[in-house]
Amino acid sequence: MPLKKFDKNCLKLCLCTNASKYGVEKTLLILKNALKAGVTLVQIREKNLSDRELYNFIIKAKKICNKYNAPIIINDRIDMALATNVDGVHLGQDDLPVYVARKILGPDKIIGLTISKVEQLNDDVSSVDYIGVGAIFKSVTKPEAAVVGLKGLKDIRECTNLPIIVIGGINFKTISEFINININGFAMIREIFESSHPYKTIKNLIRIIDKVL
């Protein structure tokens, strides 16, 4: 069942999918193991699947997330969020305004918004449950993304009390750099999907994350 109240603790470790690169079946298998290991949020982040492929993938992923009582949200696609009745969406700066998304989705759905600079903390963020800040470091997955850096993240943190999840170049080596910045979690793709042992990797990631948050 979709969440009725947003719990910022779900931001601790978000797994973003890329089935277009890793394959649908492999992604679903890793997703299952990731949730079993302790991933707290799943974001369906697919740019290259057809609408039918995306719909079918979301339905399968949602079934797995429900089994582990983990929220599942969709990147950008409000229409797919409605069609599949998932827990919410994550929007970018070029997507529909948040207040419009909130009208469409209603008060109980999760809405996250990507922020890369303080100036984007406008009136639109009043309707979001959390903000995603990134790319913090240079991202292999999204090389065109502007790099916010730790200084930019700190500036954003000082200007809002909203929960923050960070993305972009997050791995074992960089997690410790976020200590004392007061963020709420990390979003990852490659560190998990390209691991030879995703379950063990996630267990170790959570151990490090717990020392930072």
Stockholm file with secondary structure:
# STOCKHOLM 1.0

chainA/1-213         MPLKKFDKNCLKLCLCTNASKYGVEKTLLILKNALKAGVTLVQIREKNLSDRELYNFIIKAKKICNKYNAPIIINDRIDMALATNVDGVHLGQDDLPVYVARKILGPDKIIGLTISKVEQLNDDVSSVDYIGVGAIFKSVTKPEAAVVGLKGLKDIRECTNLPIIVIGGINFKTISEFINININGFAMIREIFESSHPYKTIKNLIRIIDKVL
#=GR chainA/1-213 SS CCCSSCCGGGGSEEEECCHHHHCHHHHHHHHHHHHHHTCCEEEECCSSSCHHHHHHHHHHHHHHHHHTTCCEEEESCHHHHHHHTCSEEEECTTSSCHHHHHHHHCTTSEEEEEECSGGGCSGGGGGCSEEEECCSSCCSSSTTSCCCHHHHHHHHHHHCCSCEEECSSCSTTTGGGGTTSCCCEEEESHHHHTCSSHHHHHHHHHHHHHHHC
#=GC SS_cons         CCCSSCCGGGGSEEEECCHHHHCHHHHHHHHHHHHHHTCCEEEECCSSSCHHHHHHHHHHHHHHHHHTTCCEEEESCHHHHHHHTCSEEEECTTSSCHHHHHHHHCTTSEEEEEECSGGGCSGGGGGCSEEEECCSSCCSSSTTSCCCHHHHHHHHHHHCCSCEEECSSCSTTTGGGGTTSCCCEEEESHHHHTCSSHHHHHHHHHHHHHHHC
//
